[in-house]
């Protein structure tokens, strides 16, 4: 599940992530957008956010989805920040 947003949407983004995890705990939640690029660590602190893609996530998302099940391959994804 991908969520994007700007800084003023921080709380709604986390509410969406929480709703997704409450319904489907196994679903991976990936957050992107300008807010994510500004404060990736803040979003990664939330238990409902599994991954953060910084920068132009449009370019990194495809590569990341290919590598999502292989933490070793995450280092090859451009513009990223991932929970290890």
Secondary structure, DSSP 8 states (H G I E B T S, - for coil): -EEE--GGGHHHHHHHHHHHHHH-TTS--EEESHHHHH-HHHHHTSTT--EE--S-HHHHHHHHHHHTT-GGGGGGSSS-EE--
